[in-house]
Amino acid sequence: MKNLNRRQFMTLGGGAVAASFAVRHHSAHAFSLFSQPAQRPPQPNNRSIDVEAAASVFPLSVASGDPCDSGVMLWTRIEPSRYQPGDSALVEVYEDANMTSLTLVLEVDAAEFGPEGDYTLKVDLQGYLSAERAYYYRFVYAGVSSRLGRCRTSAPRGVDSDAVKLAVLTCQDYTNGYYGALDHVADDDSLDFVVHLGDFIYESVGDPRFQELPFEDRLIQLPSGGVVAMNLNDYRHLYQSYRSDRSLQRAMENHTWIIATDDHETANDAYWDYDRDTLGVPDHPYSTDEQYGNDPARLTQLKLDSQRAWLEYTPTRVSVNPEASHPHQYSRIYREFYFGDLLSLYMTDSRSYRSPHPCGEGDALQRYVPLGCTNMDNADRTMLGQTQKRWLIDGLTANDTRWKVMGNQTYMGRMAATLLGKPLALINVDAWDGYQAERQQIVEAVKGADVDNFVVLTGDLHSYISSYVKLDYSKSLNLRSSNLVGVEFMTPSVTSAGIVDGLANLLNRELKRADIVDALSEAAMIINNPHMKLFNSKDHGYSTIEFQRSHCEWTAYCVDKNHREGARTTLARHRKYSGFPWIFRQSV
C-alpha cells in the first residue's frame, strides 16, 4: 500500500464545511456534532435500500471498527467489475436509523480504492463524530447505495462511565460450520461493541488436522490451488469468501468491531524465527516441502502478504509503513481502547514477535503435549516481544480505569495433568505455558501495582474456560487473595473444530479418541487445574461480558454450528465483583 493524496469535501445539512482526510485509511480533523448519547439505538432500517443493487456493487456489504471518542473506521469493497477509475465514492453518515437526519458526507477519489488495495475502502471518521453515541452510515458508488450500517463511538477517556457490554468471538472457520452464532450477535441490541480475538479466517481450506469438510456449500478453492494460502491473492480470496457470508455481514453491519489476529490469519502455529529473521510456520509447505527450500525470503513475503490482506479487509486503525520490507516495521497492530474511566482494553499481537516453541516444532509431542522438556521458563524467550510487553505492562499497571482488560489469543493460565499441584505434563505449550517467564513478569507487575480488576479475554482453544490468573499455580486453593491476580474468560470457537477432534487427529497414533475425551472432560480438567471454574470443549458459540462499576459478568452461549439458524442456549454466567478477586457463578 502506498501513501495517498488528500482531498477536501464535506457537507453538513445544507451548508458546506471543508474537512481534510486521507483514504486507505482516511484521517479527519476533530470537531463535535452532538453531545447527547443515544441509548440502545435501533438497528439500521434498510427498507428504502435496493438490496439487490447494493449487493451488485458492494457484495461484501459494510463494516465499522476501532471506536474512539470522536469516530470509527468504516469499511467496504467495490465489486471490481463495477469499478470505474473516474468515479468517486460517497460516505454518508446519519443521526438516525431511517436516514432522515444527514450529518456528514465525504467524497473519496476512485484512485484511492482501486486495484492496488483490491478495491477495498477504509475511511477514518476520527474527529468527525461525538462521543458515546450511535450513528448510521452508507457508501454510495455509481449511483448505488450500500446497505446501511450502524456504528458507535466510545466514551472519552477519563469521563464517568457506568457500563459497557462486549460480545467476544474467535475461530470462525468458514468450512467447518454455519455462522448462526453471528446472527445472534447481529440481533443483540444490548451490545456496545464486538471484540474478535483472532482466527477471523483460516489459511487452510482442506487440512485434515482441522477440517473434515462436511459442509459442501462451504468449500473454498484457493486461486493457487493449494490447501493453504500461498500468496496475497489466496489471502484476499479467503477474506472475500468469509465476508460473503450474510450472517457475518449482518454482525459487522450492526456493530462496531475491535479485531486482533491469531495464527491462522497467516499460518498454523506461526511465530518469528529470530535466528533466521523470518516467519516460522512449522506446518506450511514453504517450510516442509523440499521444492520451496524453507526459503527465508519466501516466508517473510508470506507474512507481509497476510498482514496486507488483513489490513485491507478489516475496519482497523493501525500503524502502517507501506514501504517497509520487514514485517515488524510494516505494521503494528497491538493497540489500546478506552471506554471512559470504566475500562481500558489492550488488544495484543501474540504471533508476530513470539519466539519459537520451547520444545521443538514437531506437532503432537513437542508443540502441544511435550514430554521431558524444561525450556518453558527460559527467560530469553518471548510471546510479545520486548516493546509490546513493556507497552502492555505500562497500560495494565496505570491507575486510570476501574477495569483493566487484556485481549489475548492463547490461554494465559496453566493447563496441565498434575499430581499434588505439580505439573506432570503441560497440555499446550503453543499457549502461555510455553512462555512462562514472560507470563510471570506480567502477572507480577499487575499484582505489584495493586490492580484489583484484571480481566483476560482469550480465544484460540475452541473451548469455554472460566479461571483464575495466579502468581503460583502450584498453590491449588483459590481462597488466598494474595495469590490471585485476575480472572480469565475464554470464548469458544464459532465453528472451528473442537480441541477433542483436533488432538484426536494429531495423536491418533498415540491415544484413542475416547481417552482424549476422558482426559478433557470438565471434571478431569478441573481436578488437574483447580484454578478453573468452568471447562467445556464440546460446544461452539460465543460469549458476552458486561462491565459495570460494581462487577463484570461473563455469559457463555452455545449455538449449534451445524444449522444456518442455530438455536442459542446459555451455558454459564460468571461474575467478578470490583475489588474482590473471586469468581461467582450466577443462575442462567
C-alpha angles and dihedrals in degrees: 000000000000137000110273136215122253126238132188126223134124138146127197115192106315096332130080123235123182117234131172122222141158123223125225077051112002118203125202139200116248130258135142126246105169136019106185114087118225115225121217095346118204123260119266115283106228097171092108093048120094094230094190092054090044091055091050093057101025102032094167093046120215139302142185132208151158100048122206131171093272106033153337138236115262123204141189141146127226118224102253094225090057095048117115118185092222098049118093124202130232128220114203123192122194136192094220141044093243095056094239097126112054113201106173143005124194126184119213121197115237091235089069098061101035134120095300089071094033090256093294120143126203121183123189112212094184106141095021104081139054125252128267100006142103128251134183124225144178139180123232122201131165089357092302125117123220121224114283117259133198122222135178135209123215131241116270116265112270096014117128109267128177106193146359126182124203134190110217121210139173144160107025104174104188093207094053102062151320127299099238088135089062091053088059089049091049092052096046107100092178089075121099099189142353121234117201113193099196147285089088084158133015117229089211124077100178110013106145091212091066108013129054090173099219093156109078093187090056098056118128126202115200121222089239091054091234129126091237132040111275103176147359094286091056093051091047090050090052093053090047091051095047094044092050087072109107094214091055090045092053093050090050093045093052101042141038111243135212109201135191131175133241127183104292094065081073111011140313115294093355120185139156118270099214094182091062096024094232142102117293115213110161097191102038120108090238087066101034107034117083093216090068096045097215085276113192094210092053091048093049090051090051090057092047090049092052092047092050095049092048091051092048096049104039129071092237134143107212139146112269134179103190092189094058119111095193118075093223090059096037098071143351111207102172107102143151134241129200128207104190115283091318106075143011118192122201112197108201134202107218099171108051098063106022123123121243118280112287099236104037137285099272111116119228105035100020112041096030116020105014120189124204094005123130101173096101095097096046105140092212092065124088140193098189106023122245098277095049092043091055091047091051096047092046090052097044094048097046112108097227109105135037094233125042112199129187117203099212135176108207131038110283098194127075118274114188150131102255144188119203090341095309117117114242094180132000113226102211124014090174081080129061091292085077092054102044100150093057091044089054092050091054097046093045090051092050092047092045091054091054093240103173099182108050115154127182118202111199140181134167104086098075090233142106111244131170113183149140126264106224140190091219120020092189087074096079100187115095096203098085107091089192089068097044117090102171145308132278127208119191118201117213128239117277091220111334118124114276124252092255092058093043096050092043089057092047097042101035091123095050106034137026119238091244090057091052091049090052093046092050098045115124092247093052094045095049094046089053094038107033092176086074118092096180135019127175123160098165104074137060133214136088142272141230131213125197121197120204130166092259101040149343121237125202118199122192119207129194118211124179108242093194095076130051092231100042117186117239124229128178112241100180145342119208129182135199117194120220111261094014121094100210133098117230123199115230128201116265 
